[in-house]
Amino acid sequence: MSIAIENFVKAIYKNGKRDNNDTKPGNIAKKLGISNAAATDMAQKLASKDLLHYEKYQALKLTDKGNKMALNVVRKHRLWESLLFKLFDMSLHDIHREAELLEHQTSDLLANKISEYLGNPKFDPHGDPIPNANGEITTTDTSIALSQTSEGKKYMISRLMSDDKEFFEFCAQHGLKFGNTLFVSKQFNKNKMTQILINNNTILLNEDFTSIIYVNESN
């Protein structure tokens, strides 16, 4: 399959997992930086290949075949991110950018070798689950957005759901990384802001950040 097709099914899969669950062609077009017409054409093409279900003006839904393809690409992407992070201590933005290129050139054999070398990890450095060789995600996601947390409680960062360079630079500067613990000291619900304490520093975050930082309650 072409890189364009793999990116298209991956975009549908990833958008479908987000809170807005918006997989209409226009939203996929925006995600991939292509025109709405190009996205519609691609959707119709992939529907004919039994990779997705297409209905005019409706959200796109992957078939079992399309979902398997998407998970295979996601697996390779997240394994490369894990390897690059381990070997070279690259930034979260840089490992994402490089993995975007490498995922399409990786055989199933190489992906399995990378997984074995890393000890078959279940999560990448962003906290995203890594599908196994059968295209299955064996972990259960119980995390919630930081914006939905309660005041006066401790949480562990479980996912950083972004590919934005500035976001990752901010997170690196303030210790906001997968596995770290923070304390929610105040929720400003009217202004949609959250005040946290991490590494003895108080930080006030707006909804642009708190909606893509996911956490689990910590003891």
SEGULO-205149 format. One line per field, with one value per residue: residue number from 1; z, x, y of N, C-alpha, C in turn. Coordinates in steps of 0.2 Angstrom, whole numbers. Layout:
// SEGULO-205149
seq <- c(NUM	...)
n_z <- c(Z	...)
n_x <- c(X	...)
n_y <- c(Y	...)
ca_z <- c(Z	...)
ca_x <- c(X	...)
ca_y <- c(Y	...)
c_z <- c(Z	...)
c_x <- c(X	...)
c_y <- c(Y	...)
END
This chain:
// SEGULO-205149
seq <- c(1	2	3	4	5	6	7	8	9	10	11	12	13	14	15	16	17	18	19	20	21	22	23	24	25	26	27	28	29	30	31	32	33	34	35	36	37	38	39	40	41	42	43	44	45	46	47	48	49	50	51	52	53	54	55	56	57	58	59	60	61	62	63	64	65	66	67	68	69	70	71	72	73	74	75	76	77	78	79	80	81	82	83	84	85	86	87	88	89	90	91	92	93	94	95	96	97	98	99	100	101	102	103	104	105	106	107	108	109	110	111	112	113	114	115	116	117	118	119	120	121	122	123	124	125	126	127	128	129	130	131	132	133	134	135	136	137	138	139	140	141	142	143	144	145	146	147	148	149	150	151	152	153	154	155	156	157	158	159	160	161	162	163	164	165	166	167	168	169	170	171	172	173	174	175	176	177	178	179	180	181	182	183	184	185	186	187	188	189	190	191	192	193	194	195	196	197	198	199	200	201	202	203	204	205	206	207	208	209	210	211	212	213	214	215	216	217	218	219)
n_z <- c(0	-3	4	6	7	19	28	28	33	45	51	52	61	72	74	77	90	98	109	102	92	78	62	49	31	29	41	42	31	35	45	38	29	16	2	4	-6	-11	0	0	-12	-9	1	-6	-14	-6	0	-10	-10	1	14	21	27	17	17	10	17	30	44	43	43	48	40	46	40	36	49	54	46	49	63	62	56	66	76	71	70	84	90	84	89	102	101	96	106	117	112	108	116	111	108	112	101	90	89	85	73	65	66	59	46	45	48	37	30	36	38	44	50	54	63	73	78	83	93	101	105	113	124	122	124	131	130	122	122	123	130	124	119	113	99	98	89	83	80	91	105	121	133	146	145	157	159	161	155	160	162	168	181	199	212	224	223	219	203	190	176	161	147	133	122	108	94	93	92	100	111	116	120	130	139	142	148	160	166	163	159	153	166	176	192	197	206	208	212	210	201	189	184	177	169	163	166	174	189	194	204	202	203	213	208	204	191	179	169	153	144	132	134	145	140	132	140	148	163	177	192	207	221)
n_x <- c(4	2	11	2	-10	-9	-6	-19	-28	-23	-24	-38	-40	-34	-40	-53	-51	-49	-57	-66	-70	-70	-72	-75	-73	-68	-62	-52	-45	-40	-31	-22	-17	-22	-33	-51	-58	-48	-48	-60	-60	-50	-56	-67	-60	-53	-64	-68	-59	-62	-57	-63	-79	-89	-100	-109	-106	-105	-97	-81	-78	-68	-65	-64	-52	-46	-44	-35	-24	-21	-18	-6	2	3	8	22	26	26	34	46	47	50	62	71	70	76	89	95	90	82	71	53	46	55	57	44	43	53	49	37	42	50	40	34	43	46	47	37	44	56	50	45	58	63	54	56	70	67	61	47	38	23	19	23	35	27	17	7	-2	6	2	1	10	-1	-9	-16	-22	-17	-18	-28	-36	-37	-36	-39	-42	-32	-39	-51	-49	-48	-48	-34	-29	-17	-9	-3	6	0	-2	3	-5	-1	7	14	28	31	23	29	41	38	33	45	53	46	45	34	31	29	24	28	23	10	2	-14	-19	-29	-44	-49	-64	-73	-64	-58	-45	-31	-22	-7	5	21	37	40	36	24	12	1	-11	-19	-34	-30	-19	-22	-32	-25	-16	-15	-20	-18	-26	-15	-8)
n_y <- c(-6	12	26	37	31	23	33	39	30	28	41	42	31	37	49	44	39	50	62	70	63	64	60	64	67	80	84	75	78	91	86	80	89	91	94	96	89	80	72	67	60	50	43	37	29	21	15	6	-3	-10	-5	5	12	22	36	49	65	59	53	44	27	14	-2	-19	-24	-12	-6	-15	-13	1	-1	-8	1	11	3	1	14	19	10	13	26	23	16	26	35	28	25	37	47	57	72	72	77	76	62	58	65	58	45	46	45	33	23	19	12	0	-17	-30	-40	-33	-24	-33	-37	-25	-23	-34	-32	-20	-26	-29	-17	-10	3	19	33	44	39	32	18	3	-7	-25	-39	-45	-35	-30	-21	-22	-16	-7	8	19	33	50	67	81	92	87	83	82	94	95	82	69	65	54	56	50	50	60	69	74	82	93	104	115	112	100	105	114	105	97	107	109	97	89	74	57	46	54	63	74	87	92	108	118	120	131	132	141	149	139	133	125	123	117	108	103	95	104	116	128	128	136	130	132	127	122	115	106	98	89	83	68	59	48	44	45	37)
ca_z <- c(0	-3	10	7	10	26	32	28	37	52	53	54	67	78	76	80	97	102	112	97	87	71	56	43	27	30	47	40	26	39	49	33	25	10	1	6	-12	-11	5	-2	-17	-6	5	-10	-17	-1	1	-15	-8	8	19	25	24	15	15	9	23	36	47	40	48	45	41	50	36	37	56	55	43	54	69	60	55	72	80	69	72	91	91	82	94	108	100	95	113	121	110	107	120	107	110	110	95	85	88	82	66	62	66	53	40	46	49	30	27	40	38	50	53	58	69	78	81	87	99	106	108	118	129	120	128	130	129	119	127	124	134	119	119	107	97	98	82	80	80	97	111	127	139	147	146	162	160	160	153	166	164	171	187	205	216	230	222	215	197	186	168	157	139	130	115	103	90	92	94	106	117	119	123	136	144	144	152	166	169	161	155	155	172	182	196	199	211	206	217	209	195	188	179	173	164	160	168	180	192	196	207	199	204	218	204	202	184	177	162	150	141	126	137	150	136	129	145	151	169	181	199	210	228)
ca_x <- c(0	6	11	-4	-16	-7	-7	-26	-31	-20	-28	-45	-40	-32	-45	-58	-49	-49	-63	-71	-72	-73	-68	-78	-67	-65	-57	-46	-41	-36	-26	-16	-15	-24	-40	-57	-59	-44	-49	-66	-58	-47	-61	-71	-55	-52	-70	-69	-54	-64	-53	-67	-86	-90	-107	-108	-107	-105	-90	-78	-77	-63	-68	-59	-46	-43	-42	-29	-19	-20	-14	0	6	3	13	28	27	27	41	52	48	53	69	75	70	80	95	97	87	79	65	47	44	59	55	38	44	57	45	33	46	52	35	32	48	48	44	34	50	60	46	46	65	63	50	60	75	65	57	40	35	16	18	29	37	21	11	2	-1	9	-1	6	11	-7	-13	-21	-19	-19	-19	-34	-35	-42	-34	-43	-39	-30	-45	-57	-46	-51	-43	-32	-27	-11	-10	3	5	0	-2	4	-8	0	13	16	35	31	20	33	47	35	33	51	55	43	45	28	32	25	26	29	18	9	-3	-19	-20	-35	-47	-53	-68	-76	-59	-55	-38	-29	-16	-4	11	26	44	40	35	17	11	-6	-11	-26	-37	-26	-14	-26	-36	-21	-12	-19	-17	-22	-25	-10	-9)
ca_y <- c(0	18	30	41	26	21	39	41	25	30	47	40	28	41	54	41	38	56	64	73	57	67	57	66	68	87	84	71	83	96	83	78	95	90	97	92	85	75	67	63	55	45	39	33	24	16	11	1	-8	-13	-2	9	13	29	39	56	69	55	51	38	21	9	-9	-23	-24	-5	-5	-19	-9	7	-3	-10	7	14	-1	3	21	19	6	18	32	20	15	32	39	24	25	44	52	63	75	69	80	73	55	58	67	53	39	47	43	26	18	16	8	-5	-23	-34	-43	-28	-21	-38	-37	-19	-24	-39	-28	-16	-30	-29	-12	-9	10	23	38	48	36	29	11	0	-13	-31	-41	-47	-29	-29	-16	-27	-12	-4	15	22	39	56	73	85	97	83	80	85	98	92	75	68	61	52	58	44	52	67	68	80	81	100	105	120	109	96	109	116	99	95	112	109	90	86	68	51	43	59	64	81	88	97	112	122	120	137	130	146	151	133	133	121	125	111	108	98	97	110	122	129	130	137	128	133	121	119	110	101	93	84	79	63	56	43	46	42	37)
c_z <- c(0	4	11	10	17	30	33	33	45	55	55	60	73	80	79	88	101	104	107	92	80	66	49	38	28	36	45	35	30	43	44	29	18	9	3	0	-13	-6	3	-7	-14	-3	0	-13	-12	1	-4	-14	-1	14	24	22	23	14	15	15	30	38	44	45	44	45	45	46	37	44	57	52	47	60	67	59	61	76	78	71	80	93	89	87	100	107	100	102	117	119	110	111	116	110	108	103	89	84	84	74	62	61	60	46	40	46	42	27	31	39	44	54	57	64	75	82	85	94	104	109	114	124	128	124	126	128	126	124	128	129	130	119	112	105	97	91	79	79	85	102	117	133	140	148	151	163	159	159	160	168	168	178	193	209	222	229	218	209	194	179	164	149	138	123	111	99	88	95	101	112	120	123	129	141	146	149	159	169	168	156	157	161	178	186	197	204	208	212	216	202	194	182	174	167	161	160	174	182	195	200	205	200	208	214	203	195	183	170	159	147	135	128	141	146	132	133	149	157	172	188	203	218	232)
c_x <- c(4	6	5	-10	-15	-8	-15	-29	-29	-23	-35	-45	-38	-37	-51	-57	-49	-57	-68	-73	-74	-69	-71	-72	-64	-60	-51	-42	-37	-30	-20	-14	-16	-31	-46	-59	-55	-45	-56	-65	-54	-51	-65	-66	-54	-58	-71	-64	-56	-60	-57	-74	-86	-97	-106	-110	-107	-98	-88	-77	-73	-67	-62	-52	-43	-41	-35	-23	-17	-16	-7	5	8	9	20	31	29	33	47	53	51	60	73	75	75	87	99	95	85	73	59	44	48	58	49	39	48	53	39	36	47	46	33	37	50	44	41	40	54	56	46	53	66	60	53	66	73	62	50	36	27	15	24	30	32	16	6	3	1	5	4	6	4	-12	-18	-18	-22	-19	-26	-33	-40	-40	-39	-39	-38	-36	-51	-55	-49	-46	-41	-30	-20	-13	-3	1	5	0	-1	1	-7	6	16	23	35	28	25	39	44	35	40	54	52	42	38	29	29	28	28	23	17	3	-8	-21	-27	-37	-51	-58	-71	-71	-56	-47	-37	-23	-13	3	16	33	45	39	27	16	3	-6	-18	-28	-34	-21	-18	-30	-32	-16	-17	-16	-21	-21	-19	-11	-3)
c_y <- c(6	21	34	37	25	27	41	36	27	36	46	36	32	46	50	39	44	58	66	68	59	64	58	68	75	87	80	75	88	92	81	83	94	94	93	87	79	70	63	58	49	40	35	28	19	12	5	-4	-11	-11	2	10	21	31	46	60	66	54	45	33	16	2	-13	-23	-17	-4	-9	-16	-3	5	-5	-4	10	10	1	10	22	15	10	23	29	19	21	36	35	25	32	49	58	65	71	71	77	66	54	60	61	47	40	45	36	21	15	12	2	-11	-26	-37	-39	-25	-26	-38	-31	-20	-29	-36	-23	-19	-30	-24	-12	-1	14	29	43	46	32	22	8	-7	-19	-33	-43	-41	-28	-25	-20	-23	-9	3	18	30	44	62	77	90	94	81	84	89	94	84	75	63	59	53	51	45	59	67	73	78	88	101	109	116	104	99	112	111	97	100	111	102	87	80	62	48	48	61	71	81	94	102	116	121	127	135	135	148	145	133	129	123	119	112	102	100	103	117	123	132	131	135	130	126	118	114	104	96	88	81	75	60	51	45	42	42	41)
END
